[in-house]
Amino acid sequence: MRADPITDPRLRIAALLALAFSFSALHGPLALGLMVAATMGLVWLSGTPARRLLRALRLPGIVVAGLVVVLPFTSGDQVIAAFGPFALRAEGLAAATGIALRFVAIFTLIVVFVGALPLAHLIGALRGLGLPALLVDMALLTLRHIEDLRHDLARMQTAMRLRGGHQWMGRFRATGWLLASLLLRSHARSERVYHAMILRGHGAKGAAPSAAAQVARSDKWALSVVFGLAACLLVVDHLA
């Protein structure tokens, strides 16, 4: 696997935002083609496996697929083909193609730049970019609380199976009691988690990564190239 062009998580987020805003503003065929080529180049440079890309695009792709399939038959006036009562329109087909390409490109960028980052590192990078400390603490508290609830749920389900709680008739009632028990314990658990985080330094001035932390020169050059690429795509789309 090839090394990531940008290693600093903060600069990854900045590069992602720059390219995402640039891609979302492109409409011309030439600019969209260059966008696809740039996306494929970034995927190759990062060495992101195709399987991970397909897995990440699967669920959001289902939502966008409905719009992309319907739009060519409902938008526009110039009919290019007819299939019984359905007419394929040029304007709708062009719009659907642009939406699909931008969607795939932007979500691919998300996977390339931040898909492999642990959630805690991603939150720390956002703190380094200026996210308020209160929001950082709330996000970390929520993350820790969800992990604790997930472990408790798995432990309770294992105990239910070991005690013979696998019968179909009583399974839903037992699951209801299990979820109710988790909800009743969640408030006290959240307070304990929050106090533990405070004792470990979360929320202190030096707890989060500093925005002035040293950035590698190679990361700066890579980010400059990304910004230049985003600007060039906008210029090409404007001039085409």
Backbone bond lengths (Angstrom), bond angles and torsions (degrees), N, CA, C in turn:
res aa  C-N    CA-C-N  psi(-1)  N-CA   C-N-CA  omega(-1)  CA-C   N-CA-C  phi
1 M - - - 1.464 - - 1.521 109.45 -
2 R 1.333 115.29 134.77 1.463 119.98 179.47 1.524 110.26 -75.89
3 A 1.344 115.44 156.95 1.461 120.90 -179.73 1.524 109.78 -75.57
4 D 1.329 115.51 150.55 1.459 120.37 177.70 1.520 109.55 -67.97
5 P 1.353 118.00 139.23 1.460 119.90 179.22 1.524 112.80 -64.15
6 I 1.344 117.93 -29.39 1.465 122.67 178.52 1.518 107.59 -125.01
7 T 1.327 117.07 123.95 1.460 121.20 -177.58 1.519 113.33 -97.52
8 D 1.334 118.33 -28.25 1.461 121.55 -178.48 1.530 109.43 -73.55
9 P 1.356 118.72 122.62 1.470 120.05 -178.74 1.523 113.31 -59.54
10 R 1.334 117.67 -34.07 1.472 119.47 179.98 1.518 111.10 -64.81
11 L 1.331 116.38 -42.51 1.456 119.78 179.73 1.522 111.40 -72.17
12 R 1.319 117.05 -28.29 1.464 119.23 174.11 1.530 110.61 -61.75
13 I 1.327 115.76 -44.63 1.466 119.22 179.55 1.517 110.56 -64.27
14 A 1.340 117.03 -42.13 1.466 120.12 178.69 1.527 111.05 -62.17
15 A 1.335 117.23 -42.53 1.466 120.41 178.27 1.521 111.23 -64.92
16 L 1.319 116.37 -40.78 1.464 120.32 178.59 1.519 111.55 -61.35
17 L 1.325 117.27 -45.56 1.463 120.73 -179.52 1.522 111.09 -64.12
18 A 1.334 116.92 -42.19 1.467 119.90 -179.22 1.524 111.27 -62.09
19 L 1.323 116.85 -47.57 1.459 119.64 -179.19 1.525 112.00 -70.25
20 A 1.332 116.98 -36.40 1.465 119.29 -179.63 1.527 111.05 -64.71
21 F 1.328 117.30 -44.58 1.468 119.84 177.62 1.524 110.74 -64.71
22 S 1.323 117.24 -38.29 1.459 120.06 178.43 1.527 111.09 -65.91
23 F 1.330 117.16 -47.09 1.464 120.60 -179.24 1.523 111.70 -61.82
24 S 1.327 116.86 -39.30 1.467 119.79 -177.40 1.518 112.72 -66.95
25 A 1.341 118.21 -18.06 1.467 121.64 -178.48 1.522 112.84 -96.71
26 L 1.327 118.31 -0.56 1.464 120.95 -176.76 1.524 110.89 -86.49
27 H 1.347 115.56 141.33 1.465 120.56 -179.73 1.523 112.67 -136.67
28 G 1.329 119.24 -30.59 1.456 121.83 -176.11 1.516 112.69 -71.07
29 P 1.339 117.55 150.67 1.475 120.48 -179.98 1.526 113.06 -59.69
30 L 1.339 117.40 -41.47 1.462 119.84 -179.77 1.522 111.08 -64.14
31 A 1.330 116.74 -45.38 1.463 120.37 179.92 1.526 111.15 -64.48
32 L 1.331 117.19 -39.64 1.466 119.65 178.34 1.528 111.15 -65.75
33 G 1.336 116.78 -37.74 1.459 119.20 176.31 1.519 112.36 -64.10
34 L 1.332 116.52 -42.73 1.463 119.88 176.61 1.527 111.10 -65.09
35 M 1.330 116.82 -34.93 1.462 120.75 176.98 1.524 110.72 -61.41
36 V 1.322 116.70 -45.79 1.463 120.30 178.86 1.527 110.50 -63.04
37 A 1.331 117.15 -42.46 1.465 120.39 178.93 1.526 111.21 -63.42
38 A 1.334 117.30 -42.15 1.463 120.50 178.89 1.520 111.11 -64.37
39 T 1.328 116.68 -40.28 1.464 120.20 178.88 1.522 111.15 -63.56
40 M 1.327 116.56 -44.24 1.466 119.74 178.13 1.524 111.37 -63.59
41 G 1.336 116.51 -36.54 1.455 119.33 176.96 1.517 112.60 -64.93
42 L 1.328 117.34 -40.57 1.462 120.70 178.22 1.525 111.22 -66.69
43 V 1.326 116.51 -38.78 1.467 119.50 177.04 1.526 110.15 -62.41
44 W 1.327 116.97 -41.94 1.466 120.37 179.30 1.521 111.48 -65.89
45 L 1.347 116.92 -42.22 1.463 119.93 -179.76 1.524 111.71 -64.33
46 S 1.317 116.78 -38.72 1.465 120.07 -177.57 1.520 112.51 -80.04
47 G 1.335 117.32 -18.88 1.459 119.93 -177.97 1.513 113.47 69.94
48 T 1.331 118.08 27.41 1.462 121.70 -179.86 1.528 109.78 -68.12
49 P 1.334 118.53 127.36 1.473 120.05 179.92 1.527 111.64 -64.90
50 A 1.322 115.85 142.57 1.466 120.39 179.30 1.522 111.42 -63.30
51 R 1.320 117.53 -32.05 1.464 120.06 -179.66 1.524 111.25 -64.38
52 R 1.335 116.26 -39.65 1.459 118.35 178.90 1.525 111.36 -67.61
53 L 1.339 117.08 -37.07 1.459 120.39 176.97 1.522 111.10 -62.27
54 L 1.314 116.69 -47.02 1.464 119.95 -179.03 1.520 111.31 -64.19
55 R 1.321 117.39 -38.37 1.457 120.28 179.39 1.522 111.22 -66.39
56 A 1.337 116.77 -37.75 1.465 119.98 179.76 1.523 112.08 -72.40
57 L 1.323 117.87 -31.78 1.461 121.57 -177.81 1.517 113.09 -85.57
58 R 1.308 118.01 -9.07 1.463 120.12 -171.55 1.528 112.91 -64.14
59 L 1.319 118.00 -55.80 1.461 120.50 -175.64 1.529 113.01 -69.62
60 P 1.348 120.11 -51.08 1.471 117.78 177.10 1.519 112.45 -64.28
61 G 1.331 117.61 -26.85 1.456 119.93 178.95 1.513 112.46 -65.54
62 I 1.333 117.27 -31.39 1.463 120.27 178.37 1.521 110.66 -63.72
63 V 1.342 116.30 -39.45 1.466 120.22 -179.41 1.522 110.84 -66.20
64 V 1.328 116.70 -45.89 1.460 120.61 -177.86 1.526 111.23 -72.19
65 A 1.322 117.03 -29.07 1.465 119.71 -178.11 1.522 111.63 -60.75
66 G 1.338 117.26 -35.73 1.459 119.22 178.25 1.517 112.04 -60.50
67 L 1.336 116.44 -44.28 1.464 120.24 178.58 1.520 111.37 -67.17
68 V 1.319 116.84 -42.02 1.463 120.80 -177.19 1.525 111.17 -66.01
69 V 1.325 117.53 -34.81 1.465 120.72 -179.36 1.522 111.38 -74.96
70 V 1.328 117.42 -38.00 1.468 120.89 -175.36 1.521 111.80 -79.86
71 L 1.325 117.78 -36.45 1.463 121.64 -171.77 1.528 113.91 -58.10
72 P 1.338 121.51 -42.88 1.472 119.45 -179.02 1.521 114.30 -62.46
73 F 1.320 118.04 -20.53 1.463 120.92 -178.25 1.525 112.95 -99.90
74 T 1.316 117.94 -3.88 1.464 119.87 -175.78 1.519 113.99 -123.97
75 S 1.323 118.67 -14.33 1.460 121.02 -174.64 1.518 110.20 -117.16
76 G 1.342 116.45 133.51 1.455 121.56 176.01 1.512 113.12 105.58
77 D 1.342 115.01 172.22 1.464 121.89 -177.86 1.522 113.28 -118.42
78 Q 1.335 117.84 -26.31 1.463 120.90 -175.28 1.525 109.94 -83.66
79 V 1.322 116.24 108.04 1.461 122.14 -178.84 1.525 109.07 -85.16
80 I 1.326 116.61 127.64 1.466 120.58 179.58 1.528 111.93 -110.00
81 A 1.326 117.58 -16.70 1.463 120.99 177.03 1.519 108.48 -161.93
82 A 1.321 115.65 151.11 1.461 121.38 179.92 1.519 109.17 -128.57
83 F 1.341 114.97 135.70 1.456 121.73 177.78 1.523 107.76 -125.96
84 G 1.316 115.48 84.29 1.452 119.89 -176.07 1.519 110.28 65.97
85 P 1.340 118.32 -124.20 1.467 119.81 179.08 1.530 113.87 -78.15
86 F 1.313 117.96 -5.31 1.462 121.82 -177.28 1.522 109.80 -101.15
87 A 1.334 115.46 134.48 1.464 121.93 179.82 1.521 109.23 -119.58
88 L 1.323 115.79 125.88 1.462 121.59 178.37 1.522 108.94 -85.66
89 R 1.335 116.55 121.76 1.460 121.74 -174.35 1.524 110.60 -107.71
90 A 1.329 115.51 142.43 1.460 121.08 -175.31 1.521 111.64 -65.62
91 E 1.337 117.22 -44.11 1.467 119.88 -178.05 1.527 111.29 -63.33
92 G 1.327 116.04 -43.62 1.463 119.04 178.85 1.513 112.68 -65.90
93 L 1.341 116.31 -37.16 1.464 119.73 178.70 1.524 111.06 -65.68
94 A 1.341 116.33 -41.55 1.468 119.63 178.41 1.525 111.16 -64.71
95 A 1.343 116.37 -42.53 1.467 119.63 179.33 1.524 111.17 -65.16
96 A 1.334 117.28 -42.22 1.462 120.57 -179.94 1.525 111.12 -64.97
97 T 1.326 116.92 -39.16 1.466 120.15 178.17 1.527 110.97 -63.51
98 G 1.339 116.66 -44.30 1.461 119.82 178.33 1.512 112.59 -62.68
99 I 1.343 116.45 -42.61 1.467 120.09 179.07 1.526 110.63 -62.71
100 A 1.327 116.55 -45.17 1.465 120.03 -178.56 1.526 111.40 -63.60
101 L 1.331 117.21 -43.79 1.464 120.07 -179.18 1.525 111.27 -65.24
102 R 1.335 116.81 -44.53 1.474 119.12 179.62 1.521 111.11 -64.92
103 F 1.324 116.92 -40.45 1.461 120.25 179.49 1.527 111.05 -61.11
104 V 1.335 116.32 -50.23 1.464 119.89 -178.67 1.527 110.71 -62.81
105 A 1.333 117.13 -40.80 1.463 120.33 -178.37 1.528 111.32 -65.62
106 I 1.332 117.38 -45.87 1.469 120.15 -177.13 1.522 110.97 -67.69
107 F 1.318 118.16 -43.18 1.461 119.24 179.24 1.526 111.40 -68.66
108 T 1.322 116.86 -30.90 1.466 119.17 173.75 1.523 110.79 -64.84
109 L 1.330 116.77 -39.74 1.467 120.06 176.14 1.525 111.25 -61.11
110 I 1.333 116.55 -40.44 1.465 119.72 179.13 1.525 110.35 -60.07
111 V 1.336 116.17 -44.09 1.465 119.77 179.50 1.528 110.78 -65.77
112 V 1.328 116.91 -41.12 1.465 120.93 -176.70 1.523 111.45 -67.00
113 F 1.330 117.12 -46.12 1.467 120.06 -171.95 1.530 113.36 -86.42
114 V 1.317 118.61 -41.03 1.469 119.52 -174.09 1.517 112.92 -126.72
115 G 1.332 118.39 1.00 1.456 119.58 -176.70 1.514 113.65 -64.95
116 A 1.335 117.32 -32.32 1.465 120.90 -178.03 1.528 113.05 -91.95
117 L 1.330 117.75 -2.54 1.469 120.23 -179.24 1.525 110.52 -78.94
118 P 1.331 118.59 132.19 1.464 119.42 170.63 1.526 110.26 -60.44
119 L 1.326 115.63 148.84 1.458 119.74 -175.18 1.524 111.71 -60.53
120 A 1.321 117.49 -37.04 1.462 119.96 178.62 1.525 111.29 -64.03
121 H 1.337 117.89 -39.10 1.465 120.73 177.41 1.525 110.92 -67.89
122 L 1.331 116.50 -36.43 1.461 119.86 178.09 1.524 110.98 -64.39
123 I 1.323 116.63 -42.04 1.464 120.10 177.60 1.521 110.40 -64.62
124 G 1.336 117.10 -40.68 1.456 120.09 176.91 1.515 112.48 -62.61
125 A 1.336 116.89 -37.20 1.463 119.98 177.61 1.522 111.07 -66.30
126 L 1.316 117.01 -39.53 1.468 120.07 176.50 1.522 110.79 -64.01
127 R 1.337 116.83 -36.09 1.469 119.92 175.84 1.517 109.80 -64.21
128 G 1.328 117.11 -39.75 1.453 120.35 177.75 1.509 113.02 -65.22
129 L 1.340 117.39 -25.17 1.462 121.52 177.54 1.519 112.99 -87.52
130 G 1.345 117.20 1.43 1.455 119.57 175.09 1.507 115.74 112.65
131 L 1.333 118.82 7.18 1.461 120.14 177.04 1.528 109.34 -63.90
132 P 1.339 118.72 133.39 1.470 120.40 -178.12 1.522 112.25 -56.50
133 A 1.332 115.42 145.00 1.463 120.75 -177.31 1.521 111.85 -61.55
134 L 1.348 117.53 -32.94 1.463 120.25 179.60 1.526 111.03 -62.39
135 L 1.332 116.66 -43.21 1.464 119.83 178.48 1.525 111.52 -66.41
136 V 1.331 116.02 -35.63 1.464 119.55 177.25 1.524 110.38 -63.35
137 D 1.341 117.01 -45.95 1.462 120.40 179.31 1.523 111.61 -62.95
138 M 1.340 116.56 -40.21 1.463 119.66 178.61 1.528 111.01 -64.37
139 A 1.326 116.80 -41.06 1.464 119.90 179.44 1.527 111.32 -66.06
140 L 1.338 116.74 -43.84 1.462 119.94 179.06 1.521 111.37 -65.82
141 L 1.342 116.85 -39.26 1.461 120.42 177.85 1.524 110.52 -62.86
142 T 1.328 116.38 -43.99 1.463 120.08 179.03 1.521 111.06 -63.12
143 L 1.327 116.27 -43.25 1.463 120.38 179.32 1.520 111.38 -61.36
144 R 1.323 116.37 -46.73 1.468 120.05 -179.81 1.529 110.96 -65.07
145 H 1.336 116.62 -39.70 1.461 120.68 -178.46 1.530 110.57 -66.66
146 I 1.324 117.47 -41.04 1.464 120.65 178.57 1.522 110.78 -63.44
147 E 1.325 116.47 -40.68 1.466 119.72 178.82 1.528 110.82 -63.03
148 D 1.343 116.86 -42.18 1.463 119.67 178.54 1.526 111.31 -63.82
149 L 1.335 116.75 -42.98 1.461 119.76 178.49 1.528 111.47 -63.62
150 R 1.321 116.37 -37.84 1.467 119.44 179.64 1.526 110.83 -64.51
151 H 1.341 116.64 -41.97 1.464 119.47 178.65 1.530 110.83 -66.75
152 D 1.345 117.33 -41.01 1.465 120.11 178.29 1.524 111.31 -62.88
153 L 1.327 116.79 -42.29 1.461 120.32 179.90 1.524 110.99 -63.36
154 A 1.337 116.61 -43.07 1.468 119.37 178.82 1.527 111.05 -63.79
155 R 1.336 117.03 -39.57 1.464 120.01 179.92 1.529 111.12 -66.66
156 M 1.339 117.18 -41.55 1.462 120.33 179.01 1.528 111.64 -66.42
157 Q 1.324 116.89 -39.85 1.463 119.29 178.42 1.520 111.42 -64.80
158 T 1.330 116.75 -37.70 1.463 119.85 176.58 1.522 110.77 -64.11
159 A 1.338 116.43 -42.07 1.466 120.09 178.18 1.526 111.17 -63.36
160 M 1.332 117.56 -38.65 1.462 120.63 177.75 1.525 111.49 -62.54
161 R 1.323 116.68 -42.92 1.461 119.19 -179.63 1.530 111.50 -66.94
162 L 1.346 116.82 -38.77 1.461 119.80 179.96 1.524 111.99 -67.96
163 R 1.329 117.00 -25.74 1.467 121.08 179.24 1.527 112.39 -93.50
164 G 1.314 116.53 11.02 1.457 119.46 176.54 1.506 114.70 84.31
165 G 1.321 117.41 20.91 1.461 120.13 -178.34 1.506 113.12 -87.60
166 H 1.329 117.41 44.87 1.452 120.73 -178.69 1.524 112.49 -109.03
167 Q 1.362 118.66 1.52 1.446 120.07 178.62 1.520 109.70 -66.91
168 W 1.340 114.25 143.06 1.467 119.56 -173.75 1.526 111.41 -66.01
169 M 1.343 117.90 -39.29 1.463 120.26 -174.23 1.522 111.66 -67.35
170 G 1.328 117.75 -39.47 1.452 119.39 -175.98 1.512 114.72 -95.25
171 R 1.327 116.26 1.71 1.459 118.63 -174.37 1.519 111.85 -70.49
172 F 1.340 118.04 -42.11 1.457 120.23 -177.19 1.527 111.14 -67.17
173 R 1.331 117.27 -40.39 1.462 119.57 178.24 1.524 110.98 -65.36
174 A 1.333 116.85 -42.15 1.464 119.55 178.92 1.522 111.11 -65.04
175 T 1.341 116.79 -38.43 1.462 119.88 177.88 1.518 110.92 -65.16
176 G 1.345 116.76 -37.32 1.464 119.96 176.72 1.520 112.05 -62.35
177 W 1.339 116.63 -44.77 1.461 119.49 176.67 1.527 111.07 -62.74
178 L 1.312 116.10 -37.76 1.462 120.45 -179.81 1.526 110.93 -63.44
179 L 1.334 116.93 -47.06 1.464 120.45 -179.87 1.526 111.05 -66.26
180 A 1.333 116.93 -38.22 1.463 119.63 177.92 1.525 110.86 -63.13
181 S 1.320 116.62 -39.95 1.464 120.02 177.86 1.522 111.40 -63.47
182 L 1.330 116.62 -40.37 1.462 119.70 178.27 1.521 111.41 -64.49
183 L 1.327 117.29 -40.95 1.461 120.20 -179.56 1.523 111.53 -66.22
184 L 1.340 117.01 -39.73 1.459 119.95 179.95 1.529 111.61 -66.70
185 R 1.321 116.28 -32.03 1.459 119.63 -179.36 1.525 112.94 -86.78
186 S 1.336 117.16 -10.22 1.463 119.43 -171.83 1.524 112.37 -67.93
187 H 1.348 117.14 -36.54 1.464 118.87 -176.93 1.526 110.84 -65.33
188 A 1.334 116.26 -49.42 1.468 119.24 179.40 1.523 110.70 -63.50
189 R 1.338 116.54 -37.89 1.457 119.41 179.40 1.526 110.95 -64.74
190 S 1.332 117.65 -40.93 1.465 120.48 -179.10 1.521 111.13 -63.49
191 E 1.340 117.52 -37.58 1.462 119.84 177.55 1.524 110.88 -65.03
192 R 1.320 117.42 -42.29 1.465 120.06 179.58 1.525 110.78 -65.13
193 V 1.325 116.67 -41.45 1.462 119.88 179.07 1.521 110.63 -63.66
194 Y 1.338 116.75 -41.64 1.467 120.29 -178.92 1.525 110.74 -63.75
195 H 1.333 117.22 -44.61 1.466 119.79 179.41 1.532 110.74 -65.84
196 A 1.319 117.48 -36.91 1.465 119.74 177.18 1.523 111.20 -64.32
197 M 1.340 117.05 -38.88 1.459 120.32 177.80 1.523 111.14 -64.50
198 I 1.337 117.02 -39.90 1.466 120.31 178.82 1.527 110.32 -63.59
199 L 1.337 116.78 -43.34 1.459 120.20 179.85 1.525 112.07 -63.80
200 R 1.326 116.59 -26.82 1.465 120.49 179.96 1.522 112.91 -90.71
201 G 1.337 116.79 5.47 1.454 119.41 172.36 1.501 116.48 101.19
202 H 1.316 119.89 0.11 1.453 120.58 179.09 1.526 109.70 -67.07
203 G 1.326 115.05 133.46 1.456 120.31 -178.39 1.506 113.72 95.13
204 A 1.344 117.70 -13.45 1.458 120.19 176.82 1.519 110.26 -73.92
205 K 1.321 116.22 163.50 1.463 120.49 -175.37 1.522 111.97 -62.76
206 G 1.307 117.73 -35.63 1.456 119.82 -178.06 1.510 114.21 -97.87
207 A 1.349 117.08 9.48 1.460 119.07 -175.50 1.506 112.69 -77.32
208 A 1.327 117.39 -37.25 1.460 121.08 -177.37 1.511 110.09 -92.95
209 P 1.317 117.77 155.82 1.461 120.80 177.41 1.510 110.87 -60.77
210 S 1.300 116.11 138.64 1.455 120.56 -179.15 1.512 110.67 -80.25
211 A 1.338 115.17 142.61 1.460 119.70 178.96 1.518 111.07 -67.56
212 A 1.346 116.93 -19.50 1.455 120.56 -178.70 1.524 112.32 -94.15
213 A 1.337 117.79 13.35 1.458 120.50 179.17 1.521 109.89 -61.60
214 Q 1.327 114.56 152.57 1.457 120.26 -176.32 1.522 111.03 -63.75
215 V 1.326 116.08 134.66 1.464 122.85 178.44 1.519 108.05 -113.90
216 A 1.313 116.64 132.50 1.462 120.95 -179.62 1.526 110.68 -63.81
217 R 1.320 115.10 145.66 1.471 119.33 -179.20 1.527 111.14 -63.04
218 S 1.325 116.65 -36.64 1.470 119.19 179.17 1.523 111.40 -63.04
219 D 1.340 116.42 -35.94 1.464 119.53 176.94 1.520 111.12 -66.55
220 K 1.331 116.35 -38.50 1.465 119.28 178.32 1.524 111.01 -63.37
221 W 1.334 116.23 -43.62 1.459 119.46 178.70 1.527 110.95 -64.46
222 A 1.319 116.61 -42.24 1.465 119.66 179.73 1.525 111.30 -63.31
223 L 1.338 116.47 -40.56 1.462 119.34 178.20 1.522 110.83 -65.99
224 S 1.325 117.09 -37.84 1.468 120.01 177.03 1.526 111.15 -62.29
225 V 1.327 116.36 -40.26 1.467 119.98 177.75 1.527 110.56 -63.97
226 V 1.322 116.72 -40.76 1.467 120.30 179.01 1.523 110.89 -64.15
227 F 1.331 117.28 -44.88 1.466 120.16 177.23 1.527 110.88 -61.10
228 G 1.336 116.46 -41.62 1.452 119.59 177.76 1.519 112.20 -63.29
229 L 1.332 116.53 -39.76 1.462 120.42 177.62 1.524 111.13 -63.00
230 A 1.337 116.49 -43.88 1.465 119.79 179.02 1.520 111.16 -61.81
231 A 1.331 116.89 -42.23 1.465 120.16 179.55 1.525 111.32 -67.11
232 C 1.329 117.50 -40.85 1.470 120.41 -179.67 1.522 111.47 -63.70
233 L 1.308 117.42 -39.20 1.462 119.83 178.25 1.522 111.24 -62.77
234 L 1.325 116.97 -40.58 1.464 120.09 178.17 1.522 111.12 -65.40
235 V 1.322 116.88 -39.53 1.471 120.29 179.14 1.521 110.62 -65.71
236 V 1.329 117.00 -44.57 1.467 120.53 179.21 1.520 110.76 -61.39
237 D 1.321 116.84 -42.28 1.466 119.77 179.66 1.523 111.08 -65.40
238 H 1.327 116.87 -35.30 1.467 120.37 -179.74 1.528 111.52 -72.11
239 L 1.329 117.18 -36.57 1.461 120.60 -176.53 1.528 112.94 -84.26
240 A 1.329 116.85 -23.82 1.474 119.63 -176.21 1.530 111.51 -70.75
